[in-house]
Amino acid sequence: MNSPQSIPTPGAVPPRLQLVGITKRYPAVVANDGVSLTVQPGEVHAVLGENGAGKSTLMKIIYGTVKPDEGQVLFDGKPVNIRNPQEARQYGIAMVFQHFSLFDTLTVAENVWLGLDKRMSLAEVTARIESKGAEYGMDIDPLRPVHTLSVGEMQRVEIIRALLTDPRVLILDEPTSVLTPQAVDKLFVVLKKLASQGCSILYISHKLHEIRELCTACTVLRGGKVTGYCNPQEETNASLSRLMIGAEPPALQYREVKTGSVVLHVNGLSLKKQDQFGVDLIDMRFEVRAGEVLGIAGVSGNGQRELLYALSGEDTRAAAHMIEVAGKAAGRLNPRQRRQLGLHFVPEERLGRGAVPTMGLAHNMLLTRDDAVGRGGWLNIGKLQVHAADIIRRFGVKAGGPNAPAKSLSGGNLQKFIVGREIDAKPKLLIVSQPTWGVDVGAAAQIRGEILALRDAGCAVLVLSEELDELFEISDRLHVVAKGQLSPSLQRADATLQLVGEWMSGLWNADVQQHLAQVEAENGGTQHV
Ligand SMILES: Nc1ncnc2c1ncn2[C@@H]1O[C@H](COP(=O)(O)OP(=O)(O)OP(=O)(O)O)[C@@H](O)[C@H]1O
């Protein structure tokens, strides 16, 4: 099917990519409804829309992993029928997925190699990952098995893998959701360079400032339909929000902190790493009181994962007294026993750890909630469904009802459901990793608001995040984690980007600073003061 939009002017350079009238229907929803979009060579084009608007579906259609019901894709002005990712790669299309598509048991290099259609030897790929990783500021050890990586590290692998294909069209579906600000800056330099060399980039992000900095064109989707085009560099965050959700996100209501008793006491937690790529936890000491939010900042892969496992009960090697929950020694308790003490937990991986992909949302409630389990273990399915439907309503989750499989939800909607399930449990202690990963600006404001409401109601909240803006917004106090050690506590008012940034490299410790100064002096450089 052709439309006037799809016929290039004779002699003119045709658009690199054109979508014309793309429609994709799922049983419960029309994910894309007659979507048209044009990307020029060298253009960085944003696709903007709230959670569930249909962005990922559209990108998967370009990459050949989803087949459209109607519509036409044109590449360099010619109609194409891309049936799978191999064919997409032959056209020079590369994609960084929102949900990582890495094999857990293979190494980084093997994963990258698999995505490169094997024109290079594994040794060559290994060397290129090292050199490109250093060039892009995304160092990663090519020999590490993927299951030992943090989500931030997995995101780096996905990006390096896509960049190594020298793409002509690069699709990035929320590539920065768990990257640090420094890594994002470096990525943007790389992307701008690629675009200046003629690569077209399709960029999906809920971070509006990123879109304004990077993109010169933008297509806005709402409910599967295109609702507008704009140049993000001529917009503000507020006007982009209005285009996307019809409103600006509500401002957070921050009330002064009134803390109560200590709910989580981590008392000299030291743990040896469980595999060679892990991080030793070294004498960690902190507490979280009822009615406060404690944030832990840090570059992913500095012990956050190990700390989360030790706190949730997935790792029970700590001595009992090293972790006290509500005054009880909890280091050896399993996750269920810890839940009985009032500890609820949102893990960093939402598919797999936070939810079982093939199970319906109602059944996914059972992972952490037993409200619908009666005497003798009988399950009250009706109650379970009503409960799931409540969470769907309260948190504005777009899903085809309480029985929709977790994997059928858009990324942001699944995150809203998982966070909602744990907040709804009215925990005494809530531990959340990356609370607003992939959720749109409206939903992010809602989740942060709900976290603050929990804290105002006397819950102790521990938030681990790489997003400093988010931590500054909701935390009453902050620690920084680096190389398995925890910095001293900082009051919210004393936490500046610069200070926290320095501490993220471990520079809070006088000994460390002195050592660095000495090394620098020995190398003939100027000394730190
Ligand atoms: N495999 C599937 N089966 C059923 N429904 C699906 C499937 N994939 C997507 N959908 C539905 O299509 C709609 C669009 O989803 P999509 O993932 O494209 O949204 P999105 O704009 O990328 O959202 P987010 O910002 O949360 O990632 C959603 O309502 C989603 O539930």
The ligand as a Gaussian input file, in Angstrom:
#p B3LYP/6-31G(d) Opt

LIG

0 1
 N        2.600000      -9.586000      22.922000
 C        1.546000      -8.822000      23.288000
 N        0.347000      -9.393000      23.570000
 C       -0.717000      -8.635000      23.925000
 N       -0.692000      -7.292000      24.054000
 C        0.475000      -6.668000      23.794000
 C        1.654000      -7.407000      23.407000
 N        2.668000      -6.521000      23.231000
 C        2.159000      -5.296000      23.482000
 N        0.843000      -5.382000      23.816000
 C       -0.036000      -4.265000      24.181000
 O        0.086000      -3.253000      23.188000
 C        0.050000      -1.960000      23.810000
 C        1.277000      -1.158000      23.392000
 O        2.438000      -1.735000      24.028000
 P        3.908000      -1.181000      23.775000
 O        4.839000      -2.090000      24.501000
 O        4.101000      -0.984000      22.312000
 O        3.820000       0.238000      24.509000
 P        4.970000       1.310000      24.807000
 O        4.488000       2.615000      24.258000
 O        6.260000       0.817000      24.290000
 O        4.943000       1.375000      26.400000
 P        6.150000       1.579000      27.518000
 O        6.469000       3.030000      27.507000
 O        5.493000       1.180000      28.799000
 O        7.253000       0.678000      27.120000
 C       -0.064000      -2.182000      25.309000
 O       -1.414000      -2.031000      25.679000
 C        0.394000      -3.619000      25.496000
 O       -0.253000      -4.225000      26.600000

